[in-house]
Structure formats: C-alpha cells, structure tokens
Amino acid sequence: MRAAVVTFPGSNADRDLVVAFRNAGADVTTVWHKDSALPEGTDIVGLPGGFSFGDYLRCGAIAARSPITRAVIEHAERGGYILGICNGFQILTETGILPGALMRNAGLKFLCKPEPLTVATTDSVFTQGYKPGEEITVPIAHHDGNYVATPDLLDRLRGEDRVAFTYRANPNGSQEAIAGILSDNRRVLGMMPHPERACEDAHGLTDGKRLFAGLVDVLATA
Amino acid sequence: MTEPAITDDLIAAHGLKPEEYDRILEIIGRAPSFTELGIFSAMWNEHCSYKSSKKWLRTLPVSGPQVICGPGENAGVVDIGDGQAVIFKMESHNHPSYIEPYQGAATGVGGILRDVFTMGARPIAAMNSLSFGSPDHPKTRQLVHGVVEGIGGYGNSFGVPTIGGEVRFDSAYDGNCLVNAFAAGLADADKIFYSAASGVGMPVVYLGAKTGRDGVGGATMASAEFDETIEEKRPTVQVGDPFTEKRLMEATLELMATGAVISIQDMGAAGLTCSAVEMGDKGGLGVRLDLEKVPQREAGMTAYEMMLSESQERMLMVLRPEKEAEARAVFEKWDLDFAIVGETIAEDRFLVMHNGEVKADLPLATLSGSAPEYDRPWEETPPADELGEIAAVDPIDGLKALVSSVNYCSREWVFEQYDHTVMADTQERPGRGAGIVRVHGTGKSLAFTSDVTPRYVKANPVEGGKQAVAEAFRNLCAVGAKPLATTDNLNFGNPEKPEIMGQFVGALKGIGAACAALDTPIVSGNVSLYNETDGTAILPTPTICAVGLIAADEEPILGTAREGHVALLVGETAGHLGQSAILAEVYNRVEGDAPPVDLEAERRNGEFIRANREFIKACTDLSDGGLALAAFEMAEAGGVGVTIDETDMAQLFGEDQARYLVACNFDQAEALMIAAGRAGVPLKSVGRFTGTEVTLGGVSAPLEELATLYRESFGRHFG
C-alpha cells in the first residue's frame, strides 16, 4: 500500500502521520506542497495536522490553493483514498472534497486532551477495524474544530451513514458532536482528533492504531 | 537623513549613566553618532550585558563530563549518549508580557525556540514558568488569558509540544508578571552550530522575516523599572509570527545540512547589533554591514532603527561563499528572505554603512568586551523570624483549602491550551511533575521540569536557591530520569538596591552549591533584573529547569496508584511548617524560615528511587503542601482513595525536603524496605490507597468531592 503524505510549509504533524502509516506497514512518500503531481501509484493521500500557512485567515484556506491540492482533488475525483487529520480535515472542507466547515471552538480556546469518541460507523476502510458504537479515546489538539453544516447536510450525512466519529463530551461545540465524516463514496475521511498520536504504548493511548492497521490491510489486498 | 544631536537627555533616554557615557568617549575618542549611541545602549543594557550579575554568575558550576557546551552560546549542549545531544535554555519575557500579554508571551516562546534551532537542534519540548499577581487583582485575569493564549498560539502553530511548567500567584507580581520560556532541542553531538565567525571576506547573510520598526529599544526597556508610563512602552513589544518561525527553523536546519553555514546567530534582543557583534567578536574578526541591503518591511527606516529593531524570526549567518546558490535555493523553497548584507573584515571594526554613508564605525572587540561590569553592594538577607504558634486545623479542611487554592489546584485549564502531543513522542503530559518525551527513533527518553518556590527564596535566599535545584532534581528522579544539567532564569528586582542584590547573591550561592552537589551543572541561563513597579520588587524568583535522561534499557516511572497499593514515604520528616503552603492558605501567614535542604540526602534518596524503579508503581516528590497534598494528588491521578494514618499537622503538611511518596504493592514494599535499609534511606509505610475516600489522621472526605474542587478551581477563577 502506497501512501503520500503532503507537507505544507506550516504542517507540523506530517512526520507523525508518516510514522503511523509506516508502522502499519505502508510505503510512505512525502510530497511538498509546491509539487503538482502525486507519486505514481498513490493509494492514499495523507493530509496532516498543523497550521498549513499559519492559518491566520480561515484554517486551510490557503492550502486549498496550493499546487499539490489540485492533484489531491483529482485523486479524490478518481475515487482515490484520502485521510485528513485536524488541519487536513480543515483543508478537505476548504477544497470542497468534504462538505461543511470547521469554525473556532465554542469555548474559543485551543484544546489539547485525550478525548473519548464513539465510532459512529464501521462501514469504511478507515473504521472497519472497530466495533459499531465502540468507545475509543484519541487526543484532540485544535483551535478550530467546531463542525458546522446546514440542516440538509446533517440529514444527508446521517441518512448516508457518513458520520465516522462523534465526541462523547462534545468539547468544541460541533453540530451533533461530529468529530469526523466520510465522503459520499466513503473513501475520504476527515477527522479532528489525532489517531496518529494514539498508536503506541508510549503514547499512553493506542486506539488510533486500528485505523491505520485496518487501512493498510484492506488497501494492500485491494 | 540627519541624526539627532547627542544631549544629556538623549543619553539618559538610552538608559546610559553619565559615567557610562564617559566610558564611550574614552573608548572611541570622540562623540558617538546617534546610531552608535543606540548600538552602545543595546550592548550595554543589563539585559544584554549582564553587568550587575556577571560577577556572581561566574561562581556557578558550569562543567562536567556530560557538558558539551556551557553558558555563552545561544543555549547549553549536553551529551545524552549515542552521539546525540540535548540543547536547551530558558529565557524571560517579563516586561513585554506585562505590557502586551499575548504577543509578549508568544515572542518569548519564539525567541527561545530560535536559540535552540540556531545551534542546529530541532526543538522537541517546551515549558514555561509563569508568575502572576493576586487572582483578585484587576489586571491578573487579562494577563493569565493573554499569556497562556500567547504561549499556546506560538508553540502550537510552530509544532513543539509544551510538556510542562509552573503557574503561581502572589500579590508581589501584581505590577510585574513573570513569563519564563524554556525550550529543548535534539541534535547530533558533532553537528552543533556555534556563533564564532571565521574567514575574512565571508558573506554575512540575513535570513528570515523582514525588518520593521517593532521592538526598537526593547532590550533597554527590559532593563528599567516600570512606572505609570508603562502603556507608552507598548510599541517596544514585538509581534510574533509562528508560521514564519516554523519555516525559518526548517530552512535553517536544511541549510545547515548543506554545509553552507560557517557560523550563525539568531537576532534576539537588539537584533542586528548583537548578532553581528557576537559573531565577529567570537571569531576575532570585524564586520561590515550595508544596511540598504537589509530586507525591510517599512519604507524609510533609518540606520538607528534597523540596528535596534527587534523584529522577530530573523537570523544572521556567515556563509561559505561557494555554497551561496544552494543556500539561496533552500530559503526560496521556504519563501523566506535571503540577503547578503555585509562581510567579515580583517580589522577589528564594526562598520555600519547605509546608502554609502558611514553610520557607525566602532572597534568591535572593545564594543563587545568592554561593557561595564558592576560589583553592586549587597546586604545579606537577615535570618527569618521564628515561626509563632499555629492552631491545629482539621486535616481535611486544610487539604480542601489547598486543593481549591489557585496556587495548588489542577492546572488543566492552562495545560490543555498547549499542544503537548504534537511530534507524537510525549510520554507524560504536563501537570504531574516532570514531562517526558521520547528521543525520536531511539529507546531513550528525556524528562524536563521547572521549579522554584519564591517565598522560600525571599525568606532565605541560600536555602531557597538550593531548594529550587533540589525540587527539580526530585521531579526528574520521581519519573526515573537521571538528572543531567540545568538552566536558570534569575528574576529579581532592582540590583541597585543592596537588599535585592543580597537576595541575588544568596540565591546564587544556594543554586551553585546544589548544582555542584547534585552534579547538575548550569549550562545556560538568563537574568532578568529590575522586576519592580513603583519601587516594589517581585518575590525573588530564580527559576530552575532541569533535564534528565531515561536510558534505553530503563523504564520511566509512569504508573498510577491502584486499589490496595501501599503508600511509602521516602525521606525524613521533621515537620517544617515555616513558609509552608498550609500556613499561607489556611492562616494567611507568611512566616518562618524556608525548609533546610540536605543535599546529601537529596542525592541519596533520588538515587534510591532511580535504582529501585522496578518496585515502584507510582512516585511523586513532596513539595508544597507536604505529604497530604502529594497523597491526594496521587489518589486523584489514580482514581482511588487514600488513607494516611498520620494525625500530626506538621507531619501531614510540613514541607521538609528530600522526600518522595511511592505507591506499590505489598511485595514490592517489602523489597523496597530491604533496599532502603541497605542504602541507609529512611523509608516508612504511611498508609494505603484504597476505597473512594481520602482519610487524613482519621478524618475523611469523598475523593470525588476533593477532586472536583481540585479540577474546577482554576476555571472558576479564570474561566
């Protein structure tokens, strides 16, 4: 399975995502944001956490206009897989690959803590390693994770079983406590929590490991 | 453009004393130009020259087999084995943070990160030590919010985990908060970059963000007391841009890997002036600068403004000329400025040109080496008064007073605003003694802690100084780390007052003795004096940050107490209540002497903990609030009740040093007893972790009730 992790100039969790993919058994290449093409044979694109361009405007707004992002959109249009974590999720909504928007946390403060989540669907390569409704704990670390969508969109996400994770104690005011959503073809996941920071015993949390392990498993044999 | 004439007022406005100005005349044999006066003021202010503190700083232990580079460079460098080094320093940003809390704190973090990556190290951990005024003071709330958000805003975006720190409140900081920022980085021991230039005719390159008018005169401002005109000083506070800093770090590390860098220096206090003079002086060379080549953010900047600007996210480098194209490409990749602004010259000369006009022409080595040095008169701090009678308190009431105090409640409200998990190597979150990060890709870990108890230092500077080092040492030992070295951030009042200078001298004696006895040399540091407002000084606050190593074949002590664990107390308890937390929080009394520090016992007991980690499930050091608070915190972390049999208040709340609380099962407790007997370490069972109640001396309260107080008090004050 070949993963390509994009580095924007202000990405700061790109290495962490590379390590998580690699530990799960993936071949990982990093791609600079000024590149205009993804490596040949890329199965999945990883959009890492961080502050892609400082995010002084809307988070991810400038990254959505980077040269590589054109290639990422085309990858999505071809039915390619994408995992966007934190700033990566924000970039996915800014490009329109995923619907909705991520606003400033309801409490207006940056929040970093282990966060209990519910696995809301297991019908995706990302979540098939979990049990339906399973409670997992994954760290969050964001200032703008408050997921906002129109009532119609919320209906659709629910109706199409596209909510991947929800918060059990909604720390940021997200509508319907949404922590992560899937694209309509279920091949793109955007999530605010950081599964790559919950993969090893040394992290103190290991619930993120199954996301990467399951992903590599399925895509390797696909 | 004509420069203003040099008048007595202008000299005074630059913070220069008449006798210091006479010295300038003597050195250059003529009256200085306006730009030259600015340069002297930048080099000679307290912040940059350490003129009041140097004499005493020289007495500190700074070497040891583990030390690769001690004080004098941007940060200290310490060997951690396998050809790797940890590079670290702490620095204050007190005055800017009081004037403009968000940007002051943010640029404090930016400055210390730059000190670390300038040496070729990737930052892997940050901490901070914050001292605020009374929680009821009208300014405190705004400062707490601004400073905490500023630290988070910068560090979170940059991408360094903030894994620890201190937050304290005392009315002595009402008019002068303290913001001390620490950063540590990792590098290969043979790939450290230093500031000494070498070679004549080598290009001097300006890197990073453009120069603006922000921060002009900042270092001089930081070297004066505050008064009611403080708001006027807001323009001297710089504005931080963590996104540019992040790119500057990546570009600098990439550049270093190309072999293009001869020497490099970050532009911090007094930016271009200090960095250029430092590189020239250390290399025994002169420097010529052509200021029109400096990337500028604003039009019409004068030589004076450029030489004194403290715009952030900038570096100065001496380049190997044959690598210019390669170096330029790296900076273009990261969309940062790269400009050759001068060259090294053979003569001992600091020559500053602007559009072909000489703006400054000074003897460089003399400029750098001739800063005044003062042997300030000092008075020994008189012995503390005897502690008077203390009425007994119900131990649970005492504990409740502590856990609901802003000084001893949980700091979760603060720590969760800092990203402490980025880089995915954090093993211990902030809030429980030392923070721990893995050394990426190895089996090793590094532990970091920041400590000082200012009320002890005020009562007894020598013992208080020792105690700061001893507590840092204990916090490292309690997680199983071997203490390697320390950095200090010495915050005091006006050194021109003998009683303040006496606090400084006393504290340094204590710190020096403790660092020598505990084998934790001071490898870097910072002094912040004049922390006074309208003549009232802060509590003397010599912050000590210590770094420890957990080897690849060692496990950190990271467990929590569990149902059925035995509570063991390591160390001797005399019941010292002088200057204790319980005395302040319950009786509102600040009295008595600081607890004495037995450095021999500290060392022995710390080594005992590290050597017997296999028998220890959970461990914490005892400090503020003594056994009672430590037992509660351990119970709260483990979600299990605790019963401490002791009934005597001094035994429960005394703050005797060199002590640890250990939780383990019964068999392990037996093993520890035997080991303690052999090592001559006092150890006794003081109770058990069990049930859902906290019981002290026969009085109980539900753990949940106390834990709620503990977790919610900070937010109740400031949320």
Interface residues (C-beta under 8 A of the other chain):
Chain A: P9 G10 N12 A13 R15 D16 V19 A20 W32 K34 G49 G50 F51 F53 G54 D55 Y56 K109 F110 L111 C112 K113 P139 A141 H143 H194 E196 R197 C199 E200 A202 H203 G204
Chain B: E149 G152 G153 N156 S157 F158 G159 D241 P242 F243 T244 K246 R247 E250 K333 W334 D335 E412 F415 E416 Q417 Y418 D419 H420 T421 V422 M423 A424 D425 T426 Q427 R429 R438
